[in-house]
């Protein structure tokens, strides 16, 4: 019953039923969808009337909420009632974009209504209504299954008790207007109730007869007992006998038997009165009797009547066979001649056709079958339409060409049902008949051949499809002119075959020609034309013509949005494809709203629990996670996981895929333990259901390997990758790209293990495979180049790393969007190379561009952006721009505190950068504190590679040494040195720096032999060409200081003079590199009491420092102190005092009066004065020192 807002008899409910309605109302409001199931199968429970009563009470509380009734006792009944609902509501333009799929329009309309009660009665199979009700999160829905079998899919089942004798008695008394007050009537009512409890309709028909014939209850009971019905007849039930009594008591001026016979030849719902009339004078009285008899539903429609299901099922058992056959012949002839056919009569014609085909296959029957097949297809009942085309092919008298056309139409129905094998058999049979029949038209053979080739493409039988297309091509060549629509479809299918063979370059011209040929002959929104656009976009994407692919998809979206014949799902297809394209190009901000649009469309059209909804939610979650919106992404991952689990079960590979996606998101957040558990669970699922060589298993293993590498378990990661590589080599060709993927991953682990030789070999092999398989301009080739470049960067081979990164950048800029994250990654790597070469300005530009891309893609508060900002800050520090460096580092620190927390590897990096800033400002204590925190983070998280740990240890030791804590510095430097020494082949410069600092720390503590050995190893590295002058010069100065400390002044002077000459020859007489050499040489001369020779060297140091660093630099103060000491020793205390005053002024300006360096300068000056017995001047300096201490104490008191 497809009409809405129907009015049924407002009879008072029996007491038991009223209580049941009251109990069902809150259940319906909380659960939204309920299924009414008979508590006692085989007995009537009056579920339909109960549902109507519940819906009516729901509506009484909300007057605007309509009650909608549909039925689903067959595919045709379901489609026809939905179709009629749209017709009555004029939905065809607004909601039914395609008439053959009315369910999408129903869901869309229900979502717009939001508040309604939907009753679906007589449901034969839940699959019929699944698309309409699954995930429908609006309104209230009452489901009434036809039987108690196969109820597992029905939600929230509620047992409804059987209709009782008490219910029947109460209903009879109310409808007949009797009270049952006197004893006789009361007794008769009870006895009648015991007879009429078979069905509620019994009470309604009995009440109508009692009122019409003024019968007592006792008399009616006696007449009912007198009705003679054979026991084996379907009409032997109480309802059947009541119905027969109604016929017997019908007025003589009526043709009740004739009317009911004709009604039995129609569907029960909305039977047109014109179909029931005979044109005789008895028609009016008969129709009046029918409406008053209680046999039909009480409704206000004057043109049709609806029989209850139970009554209609008994009609054929009651009417005589002779009357039945006569009525059928007349109705069949009238129906076959009728030209005005619409969907409203489809059920009646189908019922009549079903009866007629059992009696024979005459011309009128065949005509009616053709009509009903077309009508079934129009309303979307393709299974029923196919049934009628099949019946016509097998039974109707027709020409062979007619039979070919019928089996072709049956194939069309099978295609819509996606039964491609059955469709192929139909098309092949149709084509066989066409080819064997003289007089068949070439255009018909072309059409069927194209349909068969299309099915073969759908089944991925590409060779067979190409053979079919070659035969069609021969037929097309014989046509003059060629039919444009068929020619366009032939070109489209040819292009589809090329694309299936990965021949995208061949497909593009074919598909473009198909569009050109069909222009003006095929509607823009025709399914073939739209599929051509989809395949053309895919072909351009395969050829990396991304701009063309995007333009095609946008045209496709525009065409579909303007179409009036496409459903929402069809309109969302290019939107989803465009979102995928933009996401693959790194244009996440543009892709995200498109995915959200697709998700909304699929939720409305398919339900919140549909497979495609889960798929879209998963893709959107991946996009959100890629942009760093982890808090938004995780619930979406969980939702996709729940949908896939409900659909496929707990152990399906699709569930494992979502687990992989979620694990990758958790991995990016540093939640390694949670990520590991998900990956291990996914791997167990996949190993039970997939082949060991399946790429989905490889993905999980690769992710597990990456996870183990991230937590420092590189050996375990290498084992996983090596096992995967062995399995792939055994099952795939040697040059398969999947092997290159595993080689790439294994090379990255070996790089982390500093097994650079093996890493480079594997990365090179991966690069060669990808170049051969994918071409030189593929993004995966760029990935291999980047990995190879990073290996060379860590080995210190900048000349090899730089061209690798430059080529990778060129490929990615050409193949990907300009703001793709992979472009930013390559810019980062190339910037590191330039920074290592000393090209700081060029490196800065690349870092800034990389940061701009990441901020555009991920937003300014993403941890990846903060990581780039950290590197930029450290670069600015190397450039001497401390203010900019501090700004970048503090901003990065703020972002990381809010996004990933203070225990993440990125946070350790920013602490390292801030420590370097403090070192540059001579704040070594603060630097040491920051480095200790960074070191702790790396040790606890296990997420850093050991070389990164060694670098922290080296810088930590350097800061401790600068603070005078040489013992603690040696411990850190020894640990760093052990790490560097365990990785032969790595860049030797950090190792040289570590040896140099360790030698200086030993020298500070007087461990001269250890210092000599450490400095000697630096010289060895330099002689091997592994390091440069940056470390050689301070090592030579250190050796010279050791010679001086041992009293070998000649050796020290000779070594320092040689070094001085080399520096002046290479860098000039005023090079900053001369400062430590001249200072050490002056110290050697001072130890020999050669003050006159030392003073010019100290003065030269001061001049170089002032020239290179500026007169107010803190390092200038140290040179002033050294020169002042020499002046004191040579009897020039006045000049010395002025130098010390200037040094103190510089130090106070930079560090404040309370800084230890200020008092240290004064204390050293006092010591030097007392050394030459200038006690009076020394006492004045001591008083000043006391004054500084007092002032500092007052400051501390104020602070405390």
FENNORKA-V30868 format. One record per run of one state. SS is the DSSP state (A for helix, B for strand, O for the rest). FROM is the first residue (numbers start at 0). LEN is the number of residues. If there is no record, write none. Layout:
{{SS & FROM & LEN} {SS & FROM & LEN}}
This chain:
{{O & 0 & 3} {B & 3 & 1} {O & 4 & 10} {A & 14 & 17} {O & 31 & 1} {B & 32 & 6} {O & 38 & 8} {A & 46 & 15} {O & 61 & 4} {B & 65 & 6} {O & 71 & 3} {A & 74 & 14} {O & 88 & 13} {A & 101 & 12} {O & 113 & 2} {B & 115 & 8} {O & 123 & 2} {A & 125 & 8} {O & 133 & 6} {B & 139 & 6} {O & 145 & 11} {B & 156 & 4} {O & 160 & 4} {A & 164 & 12} {O & 176 & 6} {A & 182 & 14} {O & 196 & 3} {A & 199 & 14} {O & 213 & 3} {A & 216 & 10} {O & 226 & 7} {A & 233 & 3} {O & 236 & 1} {A & 237 & 11} {O & 248 & 7} {A & 255 & 9} {O & 264 & 6} {B & 270 & 2} {A & 272 & 4} {O & 276 & 6} {A & 282 & 10} {O & 292 & 3} {B & 295 & 1} {O & 296 & 7} {B & 303 & 2} {O & 305 & 1} {B & 306 & 1} {O & 307 & 1} {A & 308 & 10} {O & 318 & 2} {A & 320 & 17} {O & 337 & 5} {A & 342 & 17} {O & 359 & 3} {A & 362 & 17} {O & 379 & 2} {A & 381 & 14} {O & 395 & 4} {A & 399 & 17} {O & 416 & 3} {A & 419 & 17} {O & 436 & 5} {A & 441 & 17} {O & 458 & 3} {A & 461 & 16} {O & 477 & 6} {A & 483 & 17} {O & 500 & 3} {A & 503 & 15} {O & 518 & 8} {A & 526 & 16} {O & 542 & 3} {A & 545 & 17} {O & 562 & 5} {A & 567 & 17} {O & 584 & 3} {A & 587 & 19} {O & 606 & 4} {A & 610 & 16} {O & 626 & 3} {A & 629 & 19} {O & 648 & 4} {A & 652 & 16} {O & 668 & 3} {A & 671 & 18} {O & 689 & 5} {A & 694 & 16} {O & 710 & 3} {A & 713 & 18} {O & 731 & 5} {A & 736 & 16} {O & 752 & 3} {A & 755 & 19} {O & 774 & 4} {A & 778 & 16} {O & 794 & 3} {A & 797 & 18} {O & 815 & 5} {A & 820 & 17} {O & 837 & 2} {A & 839 & 19} {O & 858 & 4} {A & 862 & 16} {O & 878 & 3} {A & 881 & 18} {O & 899 & 5} {A & 904 & 16} {O & 920 & 3} {A & 923 & 18} {O & 941 & 4} {A & 945 & 17} {O & 962 & 3} {A & 965 & 16} {O & 981 & 6} {A & 987 & 17} {O & 1004 & 3} {A & 1007 & 16} {O & 1023 & 5} {A & 1028 & 17} {O & 1045 & 3} {A & 1048 & 19} {O & 1067 & 6} {A & 1073 & 14} {O & 1087 & 3} {A & 1090 & 19} {O & 1109 & 4} {A & 1113 & 16} {O & 1129 & 3} {A & 1132 & 19} {O & 1151 & 4} {A & 1155 & 16} {O & 1171 & 3} {A & 1174 & 25} {O & 1199 & 1}}
